[in-house]
Amino acid sequence: MTRRDFSERDIHMALDGELPGEERMAYDAWLEANPEMKAKSARYIADRAALRAALAGVMDEPVPARLKAAVLGEAPARAPVWRSRWWLSAAAAAVLMVGGLGGYVAGIGGIGRSGESDDQLAEQAIAAHVIYAAEKRHAVEVPASDKDHLQTWLSNRVGLKVVAPDLAAEGFELVGGRLLPSGEHGKAAMLLYEDAKGERISLFVTAESAATAKGTYAAEADGPEAVYWLDKGYGCAVVGSLPRERLSDVAKSAYGQLLAGISS
């Protein structure tokens, strides 16, 4: 069989589960050979997560009678009648355009759920990781070479003491960090780390309530996971595509150092 060329349309098919199984290996190889398309796929994953989160509560609500009537063609004579679902996509896009991706990332269900706020934290951390971990030149705003300034700047902006854990023992070096918007929490800090093979993980830190929780969360079956915890007013998540046991070990180390930094 002749190997066909893939396109951006196939990215959407793959994300929707519509790509034929026999083409999956060739498609994955195509993504690896085309960094631009791989980055685009990562952005689409983050966008889809944000869309699901933005509409999660709304989609669970009963459909208003007037909208049912409009969809079924029973609207008043001068009211617009829609017979397709294009307006759902348009409405979702409008929500994201007005609110921004950062402010609308929330939970859509996952592994080890403990509550809605936990899912929101983990999902937002994963979305940020998917976008920025794939960046080569603009992954961070402040590099690791200016670590002291990075920690002070992020602490002042987030309103919490942010310490960049030393993860050298786990094989990761700090790349740097950036400030992110957070709809519910205001602002969040993201610290990016990389190992000798170029594998990246991120630490997401934001202000949380007095709740205490921990768990593991995955938005996509084959996507990165988040090991998260809520404690002492902090909401933190370590995100990566490492084996779960190793990711958990890295998260424990980061968590211990962050708590030590808080008390110092």
C-alpha positions as CSV (number, residue, x, y, z in Angstrom):
1,M,0.0,0.0,0.0
2,T,1.3,3.4,-0.9
3,R,2.1,5.6,2.1
4,R,0.0,8.8,1.9
5,D,0.9,12.3,2.9
6,F,-0.6,13.6,6.1
7,S,-2.0,17.1,6.6
8,E,-3.4,19.4,9.3
9,R,-6.8,17.7,8.7
10,D,-5.3,14.4,10.0
11,I,-4.3,16.1,13.2
12,H,-8.0,16.9,13.9
13,M,-8.9,13.3,12.9
14,A,-6.3,11.9,15.3
15,L,-7.5,14.1,18.2
16,D,-11.1,13.1,17.5
17,G,-10.3,9.4,17.4
18,E,-11.2,9.2,13.7
19,L,-7.8,8.4,12.2
20,P,-7.8,4.7,11.0
21,G,-5.8,2.5,13.4
22,E,-3.6,1.2,10.6
23,E,-2.4,4.7,9.9
24,R,-1.5,5.6,13.4
25,M,2.2,4.6,13.3
26,A,2.8,6.4,10.0
27,Y,1.0,9.5,11.4
28,D,3.1,9.5,14.6
29,A,6.3,9.2,12.5
30,W,5.0,12.1,10.4
31,L,4.5,14.3,13.5
32,E,8.0,13.5,14.7
33,A,9.4,14.5,11.3
34,N,7.5,17.7,11.2
35,P,8.1,19.8,14.4
36,E,5.8,22.6,13.3
37,M,2.8,20.1,12.9
38,K,3.8,18.5,16.2
39,A,3.6,21.8,17.9
40,K,0.3,22.6,16.3
41,S,-1.1,19.3,17.5
42,A,0.0,20.2,21.1
43,R,-1.7,23.5,20.8
44,Y,-4.9,21.8,19.6
45,I,-4.8,19.4,22.5
46,A,-4.5,22.4,24.9
47,D,-7.3,24.3,23.1
48,R,-9.6,21.2,23.3
49,A,-9.0,20.8,27.0
50,A,-9.8,24.5,27.5
51,L,-13.0,24.2,25.4
52,R,-14.2,21.2,27.4
53,A,-13.5,23.0,30.6
54,A,-15.2,26.2,29.5
55,L,-18.4,24.3,28.6
56,A,-18.3,21.6,31.2
57,G,-20.8,23.1,33.5
58,V,-23.0,24.5,30.8
59,M,-23.3,21.2,28.9
60,D,-24.6,19.6,32.0
61,E,-27.4,22.1,32.4
62,P,-30.9,21.5,30.8
63,V,-31.2,23.0,27.4
64,P,-33.5,26.1,27.7
65,A,-36.9,25.6,26.0
66,R,-36.4,28.5,23.7
67,L,-33.2,27.0,22.3
68,K,-34.8,23.6,21.9
69,A,-37.5,25.2,19.9
70,A,-35.0,27.1,17.8
71,V,-33.0,23.9,17.0
72,L,-36.1,22.0,16.1
73,G,-37.4,24.7,13.9
74,E,-40.2,25.7,16.3
75,A,-38.9,29.3,16.9
76,P,-41.1,32.3,16.3
77,A,-41.3,33.5,12.7
78,R,-38.8,36.3,13.2
79,A,-36.4,34.4,15.4
80,P,-33.4,32.7,13.8
81,V,-33.6,29.0,13.3
82,W,-30.5,26.8,13.4
83,R,-30.5,23.3,12.1
84,S,-26.8,22.5,12.6
85,R,-24.4,22.6,15.6
86,W,-22.1,25.3,14.1
87,W,-23.2,27.8,16.7
88,L,-21.9,25.6,19.6
89,S,-18.4,25.9,18.2
90,A,-18.8,29.6,17.6
91,A,-20.1,30.1,21.2
92,A,-17.2,28.1,22.6
93,A,-14.7,30.0,20.5
94,A,-16.2,33.3,21.7
95,V,-15.9,32.3,25.3
96,L,-12.2,31.5,24.9
97,M,-11.6,34.7,22.9
98,V,-13.2,36.8,25.6
99,G,-11.8,35.0,28.7
100,G,-8.5,33.8,27.4
101,L,-7.3,30.2,27.6
102,G,-5.7,30.5,31.0
103,G,-8.8,31.6,32.7
104,Y,-11.0,28.8,31.5
105,V,-9.0,25.7,32.0
106,A,-11.0,23.5,34.4
107,G,-11.5,19.8,35.2
108,I,-13.1,17.3,32.7
109,G,-12.6,14.1,34.6
110,G,-9.4,12.1,35.2
111,I,-7.4,9.7,37.2
112,G,-7.4,10.1,41.0
113,R,-10.0,12.9,41.2
114,S,-10.6,14.3,44.6
115,G,-12.7,17.3,43.7
116,E,-13.6,19.9,41.1
117,S,-10.9,22.4,42.2
118,D,-8.3,19.6,42.1
119,D,-9.2,18.9,38.5
120,Q,-9.1,22.5,37.6
121,L,-5.6,22.9,39.0
122,A,-4.3,19.8,37.2
123,E,-6.0,20.5,33.9
124,Q,-4.7,24.1,33.8
125,A,-1.2,22.8,34.7
126,I,-1.3,20.2,31.9
127,A,-2.6,22.8,29.3
128,A,0.3,25.2,30.2
129,H,2.8,22.3,30.0
130,V,1.5,21.2,26.5
131,I,1.9,24.7,25.1
132,Y,5.3,25.8,26.6
133,A,7.2,22.5,27.0
134,A,7.2,22.2,23.2
135,E,8.7,25.7,22.8
136,K,12.4,25.8,22.0
137,R,13.3,29.5,22.1
138,H,10.4,31.0,24.1
139,A,9.5,28.4,26.7
140,V,10.3,30.7,29.6
141,E,10.3,34.4,30.4
142,V,13.2,34.4,32.9
143,P,16.0,31.9,32.4
144,A,17.6,29.7,35.2
145,S,20.7,31.9,35.0
146,D,18.7,34.6,36.8
147,K,17.2,32.2,39.3
148,D,17.1,34.6,42.3
149,H,15.2,37.2,40.3
150,L,12.9,34.5,38.9
151,Q,11.9,33.3,42.4
152,T,11.4,36.9,43.7
153,W,9.5,38.0,40.6
154,L,7.1,35.0,40.7
155,S,6.6,35.2,44.4
156,N,5.6,38.8,44.2
157,R,3.3,38.3,41.3
158,V,1.6,35.1,42.6
159,G,1.4,36.3,46.2
160,L,3.1,33.2,47.5
161,K,6.7,32.3,48.2
162,V,7.8,30.4,45.1
163,V,11.0,28.4,45.4
164,A,12.5,26.6,42.4
165,P,13.3,23.1,43.7
166,D,16.7,21.6,42.9
167,L,15.8,18.5,40.9
168,A,19.4,17.6,39.8
169,A,19.2,14.4,41.9
170,E,16.2,13.3,39.8
171,G,18.1,14.2,36.6
172,F,16.5,17.5,35.8
173,E,17.9,21.0,35.5
174,L,16.0,24.2,35.8
175,V,15.4,25.9,32.4
176,G,13.6,28.9,33.8
177,G,10.0,30.1,34.5
178,R,7.1,32.2,33.5
179,L,4.0,33.9,34.8
180,L,0.6,32.7,33.6
181,P,-2.9,34.0,33.9
182,S,-5.3,32.0,36.0
183,G,-9.0,32.8,35.9
184,E,-9.9,31.5,39.3
185,H,-6.7,32.2,41.1
186,G,-5.5,35.3,39.4
187,K,-1.9,34.4,38.6
188,A,0.2,31.2,38.5
189,A,3.9,30.4,38.2
190,M,5.3,27.8,35.9
191,L,8.9,26.4,36.4
192,L,10.3,24.3,33.5
193,Y,12.9,21.6,33.9
194,E,14.8,19.5,31.4
195,D,16.9,16.3,31.5
196,A,19.9,15.3,29.5
197,K,17.7,13.7,26.8
198,G,15.6,16.8,26.4
199,E,12.6,15.5,28.3
200,R,10.8,18.3,30.0
201,I,8.6,18.5,33.1
202,S,7.0,21.5,34.7
203,L,6.0,22.7,38.2
204,F,2.8,24.8,38.3
205,V,2.2,26.9,41.4
206,T,-0.8,29.0,42.3
207,A,-2.7,30.2,45.4
208,E,-5.4,27.8,46.6
209,S,-7.9,27.6,49.3
210,A,-7.3,26.0,52.7
211,A,-8.3,22.6,51.2
212,T,-5.9,19.7,51.4
213,A,-5.7,17.1,48.6
214,K,-3.4,15.2,46.4
215,G,-3.7,12.9,43.4
216,T,-2.8,12.1,39.8
217,Y,-4.6,13.4,36.8
218,A,-4.5,12.8,33.0
219,A,-6.6,14.8,30.5
220,E,-5.7,12.5,27.6
221,A,-4.9,8.8,27.6
222,D,-1.6,9.3,25.7
223,G,-0.9,12.8,27.0
224,P,1.1,14.2,30.0
225,E,0.0,13.5,33.5
226,A,-0.1,15.8,36.6
227,V,0.8,14.8,40.1
228,Y,-0.8,17.5,42.2
229,W,-1.3,18.6,45.8
230,L,-3.2,21.3,47.7
231,D,-1.8,22.2,51.0
232,K,-0.9,25.3,53.2
233,G,-2.7,27.6,50.7
234,Y,-0.7,26.3,47.8
235,G,-2.0,24.5,44.7
236,C,0.9,22.7,42.9
237,A,1.2,20.2,40.1
238,V,4.2,18.5,38.5
239,V,3.5,17.7,34.9
240,G,5.3,15.4,32.4
241,S,5.2,12.4,30.2
242,L,7.5,10.3,32.5
243,P,6.5,6.9,33.8
244,R,4.0,7.5,36.6
245,E,6.3,6.1,39.4
246,R,9.2,8.4,38.3
247,L,6.9,11.4,37.9
248,S,5.6,10.7,41.5
249,D,9.2,10.6,42.8
250,V,10.0,13.9,41.2
251,A,6.8,15.5,42.5
252,K,7.7,14.3,46.1
253,S,11.1,15.9,45.9
254,A,9.7,19.2,44.5
255,Y,6.9,19.2,47.1
256,G,9.4,18.6,50.0
257,Q,11.7,21.4,48.9
258,L,8.8,23.8,48.3
259,L,7.5,23.2,51.8
260,A,11.0,23.6,53.2
261,G,11.3,26.9,51.3
262,I,8.0,28.1,52.7
263,S,9.1,27.6,56.3
264,S,12.6,29.1,55.9
